[in-house]
Amino acid sequence: MTLKLYTLRIADGREPSPFVWRARMALAHKGLAVERVPIGYGEKHKLAFSGQGLVPVLVDGERWVNDSWAIAQYLEDTYPDRPTLFGGAKGRAMALFINRWADVETLGALRLLLWPATWDHIPAADQAYFRADRETKAGMTLEAMRAEPEAKIAAFRRVLEPARQTLARQPYLCGDKPGYADYCLFGGFMWGKTVSPHRLLAADDPIHRWRAELLAAFDGMAAADPGYPVD
Amino acid sequence: MTLKLYTLRIADGREPSPFVWRARMALAHKGLAVERVPIGYGEKHKLAFSGQGLVPVLVDGERWVNDSWAIAQYLEDTYPDRPTLFGGAKGRAMALFINRWADVETLGALRLLLWPATWDHIPAADQAYFRADRETKAGMTLEAMRAEPEAKIAAFRRVLEPARQTLARQPYLCGDKPGYADYCLFGGFMWGKTVSPHRLLAADDPIHRWRAELLAAFDGMAAADPGYPVD
């Protein structure tokens, strides 16, 4: 039985959700084939079976799981003989912290930069919804969010400092090999690659090297996905 | 052979170093008895054997280790049959990230609040050195640092958000039991307890519950150390 993953797809095959990217990387890490079921912003009714309206949703035979963190737990617990995402109970617990750090700090720093960029790549039919929702969340218009992108990039680079110091000392956040904590951070970079031509990292940043390795991982799965060139 | 740990001691037996606290908690976690060798700011020559001037320095027979992270590695590798600090290779790698996060974000947010408070509790003979060093690092006088403590506490509470969300879902950053990542964050709170009467956490903060448990851990070792009451 092939796994199915509901994903968000916007124009030109782009899949911007950082949470979907966490799930896609986790599935690839486990070596699990998955059939993606892309939906648009206006098709949340297709997720009604899951009792909520957000991607990713994983369907495994008769079972389904929503929420990227819950999906990672499900994969680790259901496929324990495949490569581990967490490396045991303590690792799983610490990965939750890194997940929340990535949410609060890195996605928090990216959203004013990437919401307008996302809007630029969504079908016209979904733009009114997206504009209203994100402008309410941000407390400003999409046009206001476009101001000073370089300052937003600088703020993003600043919150990355703990990851930078870590990746200067070891290949991945999870050590010699990547793990779920790496994918939590990587999801934000994939959101950026998918919708924005901005350069999020300087070439000499240790995180740049790490990102390049994750773009190339799993036969270049992330690098090959529709989006802007990353340099 | 009893282990020895060089620590920083200021007035009234207070030991403010967050890095020493990481090492003390790690030693207690491993169930290792340790003899503390307290030194003052003016006694760095007593660390000359280690080729540098910062505490903590651990001495184990003929060997010595400086730097709190290196000490944690040493304890885990040298005493593998005692309770683990990291829970394996992936956990160790993720703990480095949390260590750096605690350094950059939490100690970064605390230093302007706690440097003047530390100065208030150091022997007069060391005050000139401390003032010059910290004022250079901060780019302002100790008196300027004392401005708006409530704003500094608010900034500290804000950077704790990833830990708050994590500790709302699980007992410790390392899961059901504390581990080294917990001690990395806890060290900053012990710096606060040692020198400052300020209330760093609201009573309904999930981190407050976690801190209380670590204060009580190891027969109340941290709670019993000289400092201000924590509420």
Interface residues (C-beta under 8 A of the other chain):
Chain A: T84 F86 G87 G88 A89 K90 G91 R92 A93 M94 A95 L96 F97 I98 R100 W101 D103 V104 E105 E161 P162 A163 Q165 T166 R169 Q170 Y172 L173 C174 G175 D176 G179 A181
Chain B: T84 F86 G87 G88 A89 K90 G91 R92 A93 M94 A95 L96 F97 I98 R100 W101 D103 V104 E105 E161 P162 A163 Q165 T166 R169 Q170 Y172 L173 C174 G175 D176 G179 A181
